[in-house]
């Protein structure tokens, strides 16, 4: 069982930065690959980034590549999403989740946080 709590969202001007954190409870956290997803107004929930359990491999969606960076600290049971050069289209609720690598890419495996709102005014 893993419980996830996101933090770090807020309102930031275009071009600014935020760092999201996802704190996990449970001794098995370090055995899970983790991902960040986002859901904008009226849109589907899409994957943003993923990281393997060891942190030695990452994935970033094309629309955030070069601007966002996922990382993790297994000693702190925490996953991070550093977001730079934010744009209005990045406005969304951001969720962290445990993920699995499937044939069609990274998919959620059932554990979700409650989400944190990121707003970038246009």
C-alpha positions as CSV (number, residue, x, y, z in Angstrom):
1,X,0.0,0.0,0.0
2,X,1.3,3.4,-1.0
3,X,-0.2,6.8,-0.1
4,X,0.8,9.8,-2.1
5,X,0.5,13.5,-1.2
6,X,1.4,16.2,-3.7
7,X,2.5,19.7,-2.9
8,X,4.1,22.8,-4.4
9,X,1.5,23.9,-6.8
10,X,0.4,27.5,-7.1
11,X,0.0,30.5,-9.4
12,X,3.1,31.5,-11.3
13,X,3.6,34.0,-14.2
14,X,4.6,32.7,-17.6
15,X,8.3,32.0,-17.8
16,X,8.4,31.2,-14.1
17,X,9.3,28.0,-12.2
18,X,7.7,25.7,-9.7
19,X,8.8,22.5,-8.1
20,X,6.2,19.9,-7.3
21,X,6.8,17.3,-4.6
22,X,5.1,14.0,-4.1
23,X,5.6,12.5,-0.6
24,X,4.9,8.8,-0.3
25,X,4.2,6.6,2.7
26,X,4.9,2.9,2.8
27,X,8.1,0.9,2.8
28,X,7.5,-0.3,-0.7
29,X,7.8,3.2,-2.3
30,X,11.3,2.6,-3.6
31,X,10.1,-0.5,-5.5
32,X,7.7,1.5,-7.7
33,X,8.3,3.5,-10.8
34,X,6.6,6.8,-10.4
35,X,5.0,9.3,-12.8
36,X,3.5,12.7,-12.9
37,X,0.2,13.3,-14.8
38,X,-1.8,16.4,-15.5
39,X,-5.4,17.2,-16.3
40,X,-6.2,20.6,-17.8
41,X,-9.7,22.1,-17.8
42,X,-11.9,20.0,-20.1
43,X,-9.0,17.7,-21.0
44,X,-8.0,14.1,-20.4
45,X,-5.4,13.2,-17.9
46,X,-2.1,12.8,-19.7
47,X,1.3,11.6,-18.6
48,X,4.0,14.3,-18.1
49,X,7.0,12.4,-16.9
50,X,8.0,9.1,-15.4
51,X,11.0,7.7,-13.5
52,X,12.1,4.1,-12.8
53,X,12.4,2.9,-9.2
54,X,16.1,3.4,-9.1
55,X,16.0,6.8,-10.9
56,X,18.4,5.6,-13.6
57,X,15.9,6.1,-16.4
58,X,13.4,8.9,-17.1
59,X,10.7,9.8,-19.6
60,X,9.4,13.2,-20.4
61,X,6.5,14.0,-22.7
62,X,7.4,16.0,-25.8
63,X,5.4,19.0,-24.7
64,X,7.5,19.4,-21.5
65,X,10.9,18.1,-22.7
66,X,13.6,20.5,-22.0
67,X,11.5,22.4,-19.5
68,X,10.4,19.9,-16.9
69,X,12.6,17.4,-15.0
70,X,11.4,14.5,-12.9
71,X,13.6,13.1,-10.1
72,X,13.3,11.1,-6.9
73,X,14.9,10.7,-3.5
74,X,14.2,7.2,-2.2
75,X,15.7,8.1,1.1
76,X,13.0,10.7,1.5
77,X,10.3,8.7,-0.2
78,X,9.7,11.7,-2.5
79,X,9.3,12.3,-6.2
80,X,9.8,15.8,-7.7
81,X,8.8,17.6,-10.8
82,X,10.9,20.7,-11.5
83,X,9.0,22.9,-13.9
84,X,10.8,25.8,-15.7
85,X,9.7,28.1,-18.4
86,X,6.1,27.6,-17.6
87,X,3.4,28.5,-20.2
88,X,-0.3,29.1,-19.8
89,X,-1.0,25.8,-21.5
90,X,0.7,24.1,-18.5
91,X,-2.2,25.1,-16.4
92,X,-3.7,21.9,-14.9
93,X,-4.1,19.8,-11.8
94,X,-0.9,17.7,-11.5
95,X,-1.1,14.2,-10.0
96,X,1.6,11.8,-9.0
97,X,1.1,8.1,-9.4
98,X,2.8,4.8,-9.2
99,X,3.3,3.6,-12.8
100,X,4.1,0.6,-14.9
101,X,5.9,0.4,-18.3
102,X,3.4,-1.2,-20.7
103,X,3.5,-1.8,-24.4
104,X,1.9,1.6,-25.0
105,X,4.2,3.4,-22.6
106,X,3.9,4.4,-19.0
107,X,0.5,3.7,-17.4
108,X,-0.8,4.2,-13.9
109,X,-0.8,1.2,-11.6
110,X,-3.5,2.3,-9.2
111,X,-2.0,4.6,-6.6
112,X,-2.8,8.3,-7.0
113,X,-2.3,11.4,-5.1
114,X,-5.0,14.0,-4.7
115,X,-3.5,16.5,-7.1
116,X,-2.1,20.0,-6.8
117,X,-3.2,22.9,-9.0
118,X,-0.8,24.8,-11.2
119,X,-2.0,28.0,-12.8
120,X,-0.1,30.0,-15.3
121,X,-2.2,33.1,-16.4
122,X,-2.1,34.1,-20.0
